[in-house]
Amino acid sequence: MRISISAGTLFTFPLPKAFAMAREAGFDGMELVINQEFQKVNSRRLVKELAEIMPIFSIHAPFLQLDGWGSPVDSLKRCVEIAADCGIGLVNFHPPSWLGMEFSYWRWLYRMQDFQKEIGGDQVAVTLENMPWTGKYRINGYILSDTQKLIEFLQERNLYLTFDCTHMGSGRANFINDFYLCYNSGRIRNIHFSDYGHGRQHLLPGHGILPLTRFLNHLRNTAYNDILTLELSPHEFPKGEGIIQESLKEILAYLRQETAKTTP
């Protein structure tokens, strides 16, 4: 299992600095979130420069409108092209929002018959991310919010999954059964790891209500051998680079301890 960290966790720092901090903390690699820093630049050159600092295990397609990146479909395809050119093996994207009336995006998603053949090719695993329940009435504003329907969609259309703990946990705190349903489908290629509680997402482990240590212990006892990505809100950290750096080291030590295979 490779332990990664999302660049979004260190969003308050420029990307080169975030990559250097992750390297110093000891993570195996990064998930690169395509954000505003990728507007009006040579994206491939920037990705290659960042990869010289720290290996990039995955790219997260933009979830906000960026100049020059087009629609969600255009940006996903561009991310896959960049990933293939730069030797990055996974691209993650969000499903359409019915609440945001992304109907053309929705129609495109259902027209796809084989995501790996039509989008990912031989080099890049394309993963869909499960999305959260939010607001006073706990509404999931995205399609495929039902776990079983999500799994059926993934299997029917040869699409992989990024399983997000805080997103699944926002709907049900004891999300481990849903994880096993997804795991047994054979479609998980990446896991976004963080806590959830009282309407707040992407909290530090222990700052919410999710059984994260138990989840990691379950994960250790599976044959999962892909990416575990720490994805926290940058607002979870106190100010001060030194304190953030020490926090990252402590969290990484926790992740390694709870997922380490025990020897007889």
C-alpha positions as CSV (number, residue, x, y, z in Angstrom):
1,M,0.0,0.0,0.0
2,R,1.3,3.4,-1.0
3,I,0.5,6.3,1.3
4,S,-0.1,9.6,-0.5
5,I,-1.3,13.1,0.4
6,S,-3.6,15.3,-1.5
7,A,-2.1,18.6,-2.6
8,G,-5.4,20.1,-1.5
9,T,-4.4,19.4,2.1
10,L,-1.7,22.0,1.7
11,F,-3.7,24.3,-0.5
12,T,-2.6,27.4,1.4
13,F,1.0,26.9,0.1
14,P,2.2,27.1,-3.6
15,L,2.3,23.7,-5.2
16,P,6.2,23.4,-5.2
17,K,6.2,24.2,-1.5
18,A,3.4,21.8,-0.8
19,F,5.3,19.0,-2.6
20,A,8.5,19.8,-0.7
21,M,6.6,19.6,2.6
22,A,5.1,16.3,1.7
23,R,8.5,14.9,0.8
24,E,9.9,16.2,4.1
25,A,7.1,14.5,6.1
26,G,7.9,11.2,4.4
27,F,4.8,10.5,2.3
28,D,5.3,8.1,-0.7
29,G,3.7,10.4,-3.2
30,M,1.1,13.0,-4.0
31,E,-2.3,13.4,-5.4
32,L,-2.1,16.5,-7.6
33,V,-5.3,18.6,-7.6
34,I,-5.7,20.7,-10.7
35,N,-6.4,24.1,-9.4
36,Q,-6.1,27.8,-10.3
37,E,-2.3,27.5,-10.6
38,F,-2.9,25.5,-13.8
39,Q,-4.5,28.5,-15.6
40,K,-2.5,30.1,-18.3
41,V,0.6,27.9,-17.8
42,N,2.2,25.0,-19.6
43,S,0.4,22.3,-17.6
44,R,2.6,19.4,-18.7
45,R,5.8,21.3,-17.8
46,L,4.4,22.2,-14.4
47,V,3.4,18.6,-13.7
48,K,6.9,17.4,-14.7
49,E,8.5,20.0,-12.5
50,L,6.4,19.0,-9.5
51,A,7.1,15.3,-10.1
52,E,10.8,16.0,-9.8
53,I,10.1,17.1,-6.2
54,M,7.8,14.2,-5.3
55,P,6.3,11.3,-7.2
56,I,2.7,12.0,-8.4
57,F,0.5,8.9,-7.9
58,S,-2.8,10.5,-9.1
59,I,-4.3,13.6,-10.6
60,H,-7.6,15.0,-9.3
61,A,-9.5,16.6,-12.2
62,P,-10.7,20.2,-11.5
63,F,-14.0,20.4,-9.6
64,L,-14.2,24.2,-10.3
65,Q,-14.4,26.0,-13.6
66,L,-10.8,26.9,-14.7
67,D,-9.9,29.2,-17.6
68,G,-8.8,27.2,-20.6
69,W,-9.9,23.8,-19.2
70,G,-13.4,23.8,-20.7
71,S,-16.3,21.6,-19.4
72,P,-15.9,18.8,-16.8
73,V,-15.7,16.3,-19.7
74,D,-13.0,18.4,-21.4
75,S,-11.0,18.8,-18.2
76,L,-11.2,15.1,-17.4
77,K,-9.9,14.2,-20.9
78,R,-7.1,16.7,-20.6
79,C,-6.1,15.3,-17.2
80,V,-5.9,11.8,-18.6
81,E,-3.7,13.0,-21.6
82,I,-1.4,14.8,-19.2
83,A,-1.3,11.8,-16.8
84,A,-0.4,9.4,-19.8
85,D,2.3,11.8,-21.0
86,C,3.8,12.1,-17.5
87,G,3.6,8.5,-16.4
88,I,0.9,9.1,-13.8
89,G,-1.3,6.0,-13.4
90,L,-4.6,7.4,-12.0
91,V,-7.0,10.3,-12.7
92,N,-10.0,10.9,-10.3
93,F,-13.1,12.9,-11.1
94,H,-16.4,13.9,-9.5
95,P,-19.8,12.7,-10.9
96,P,-22.3,15.2,-12.2
97,S,-24.4,17.2,-9.7
98,W,-28.2,16.9,-10.2
99,L,-28.6,19.8,-7.8
100,G,-26.3,21.9,-9.9
101,M,-28.2,20.8,-13.0
102,E,-25.2,19.4,-14.8
103,F,-27.4,17.6,-17.3
104,S,-25.1,17.6,-20.4
105,Y,-22.4,16.2,-18.2
106,W,-24.8,13.6,-16.8
107,R,-25.9,12.5,-20.3
108,W,-22.2,12.2,-21.4
109,L,-21.5,10.0,-18.4
110,Y,-24.2,7.6,-19.3
111,R,-23.2,7.4,-22.9
112,M,-19.9,5.9,-21.9
113,Q,-19.8,2.2,-22.3
114,D,-16.2,1.5,-21.3
115,F,-14.4,4.2,-19.5
116,Q,-11.0,2.5,-19.6
117,K,-11.2,1.9,-23.3
118,E,-12.8,5.2,-24.3
119,I,-11.0,7.5,-21.8
120,G,-8.2,6.0,-19.8
121,G,-6.6,3.7,-22.4
122,D,-3.9,1.3,-21.3
123,Q,-1.9,3.7,-19.1
124,V,-4.3,5.5,-16.8
125,A,-6.9,4.2,-14.4
126,V,-9.9,6.5,-14.4
127,T,-11.8,6.6,-11.0
128,L,-15.1,8.1,-10.0
129,E,-15.3,9.5,-6.5
130,N,-18.3,8.9,-4.2
131,M,-19.8,12.2,-3.0
132,P,-21.1,13.6,0.4
133,W,-24.4,14.3,2.0
134,T,-24.6,17.9,3.1
135,G,-26.8,20.6,4.6
136,K,-29.6,20.6,7.2
137,Y,-31.5,17.8,5.5
138,R,-28.5,15.7,4.6
139,I,-29.0,15.7,0.8
140,N,-26.5,14.2,-1.6
141,G,-26.6,16.5,-4.6
142,Y,-24.8,14.1,-6.9
143,I,-25.9,11.1,-9.0
144,L,-25.0,7.6,-8.0
145,S,-25.2,8.3,-4.3
146,D,-26.6,4.9,-3.5
147,T,-23.7,2.5,-2.9
148,Q,-25.2,-0.5,-4.8
149,K,-26.2,1.6,-7.8
150,L,-22.7,3.1,-7.8
151,I,-21.1,-0.3,-7.8
152,E,-23.3,-1.6,-10.6
153,F,-22.4,1.5,-12.7
154,L,-18.7,1.0,-12.2
155,Q,-18.9,-2.7,-13.1
156,E,-21.1,-2.2,-16.1
157,R,-18.9,0.6,-17.6
158,N,-15.4,-0.5,-16.6
159,L,-14.9,2.4,-14.3
160,Y,-12.8,2.4,-11.1
161,L,-13.5,4.0,-7.7
162,T,-11.8,6.5,-5.4
163,F,-13.5,5.7,-2.1
164,D,-13.8,8.8,0.1
165,C,-14.2,8.0,3.8
166,T,-15.5,11.4,4.9
167,H,-18.0,11.5,2.0
168,M,-19.4,8.1,2.7
169,G,-19.3,8.8,6.5
170,S,-21.4,12.0,6.0
171,G,-24.3,9.7,5.1
172,R,-23.6,7.0,7.7
173,A,-21.0,7.2,10.4
174,N,-20.5,3.4,10.4
175,F,-19.4,3.3,6.7
176,I,-17.3,0.1,6.9
177,N,-20.0,-2.1,5.4
178,D,-20.2,0.2,2.4
179,F,-16.4,0.1,2.1
180,Y,-16.5,-3.7,1.9
181,L,-19.3,-3.7,-0.7
182,C,-17.0,-1.4,-2.8
183,Y,-13.9,-3.4,-2.0
184,N,-15.5,-6.7,-3.0
185,S,-16.4,-5.3,-6.3
186,G,-12.7,-5.1,-7.1
187,R,-13.1,-1.5,-8.4
188,I,-11.3,0.6,-5.6
189,R,-7.9,2.0,-6.8
190,N,-7.6,4.9,-4.4
191,I,-8.9,5.8,-0.9
192,H,-9.4,9.4,0.4
193,F,-8.8,9.3,4.1
194,S,-10.1,11.9,6.6
195,D,-12.7,12.3,9.4
196,Y,-16.2,13.7,9.4
197,G,-18.4,15.1,12.2
198,H,-21.2,17.6,12.8
199,G,-21.5,18.6,9.1
200,R,-17.8,19.2,8.7
201,Q,-15.8,17.3,6.1
202,H,-12.1,16.3,5.8
203,L,-11.2,16.7,9.4
204,L,-8.1,15.4,11.1
205,P,-8.3,11.8,12.3
206,G,-9.9,11.9,15.7
207,H,-11.6,15.2,15.2
208,G,-14.9,13.7,14.0
209,I,-17.1,10.7,14.6
210,L,-15.9,8.1,12.1
211,P,-14.3,4.8,13.2
212,L,-11.1,5.5,11.3
213,T,-8.7,3.4,13.3
214,R,-11.0,0.4,12.9
215,F,-11.3,1.1,9.2
216,L,-7.5,1.1,8.9
217,N,-7.3,-2.1,10.7
218,H,-9.9,-3.6,8.4
219,L,-7.9,-2.2,5.4
220,R,-4.8,-3.9,6.7
221,N,-6.5,-7.2,6.8
222,T,-7.6,-7.0,3.1
223,A,-5.4,-7.5,0.1
224,Y,-5.7,-3.9,-0.8
225,N,-2.4,-2.8,-2.4
226,D,-3.2,0.5,-4.1
227,I,-3.2,4.1,-2.9
228,L,-4.3,5.5,0.5
229,T,-4.5,9.3,0.2
230,L,-4.7,11.7,3.1
231,E,-7.1,14.4,2.1
232,L,-7.7,17.0,4.8
233,S,-9.1,20.5,4.8
234,P,-6.2,23.0,5.0
235,H,-8.2,24.8,7.7
236,E,-7.6,21.9,10.0
237,F,-4.0,22.9,10.7
238,P,-2.9,25.7,12.9
239,K,-0.9,28.5,11.3
240,G,2.9,28.0,11.1
241,E,4.8,25.8,8.7
242,G,6.7,24.0,11.4
243,I,3.6,23.0,13.3
244,I,2.0,21.8,10.1
245,Q,5.1,19.8,9.2
246,E,5.1,18.0,12.6
247,S,1.4,17.3,12.3
248,L,1.9,15.7,8.9
249,K,4.7,13.4,10.3
250,E,2.4,12.4,13.2
251,I,-0.5,11.5,11.0
252,L,1.7,9.6,8.6
253,A,3.2,7.6,11.5
254,Y,-0.4,6.8,12.6
255,L,-1.3,5.6,9.1
256,R,1.7,3.4,8.7
257,Q,1.3,1.9,12.2
258,E,-2.4,1.0,11.7
259,T,-2.0,-0.4,8.2
260,A,1.3,-2.3,8.7
261,K,1.1,-6.0,8.2
262,T,2.1,-7.9,11.3
263,T,4.7,-10.6,10.9
264,P,4.3,-14.0,12.7
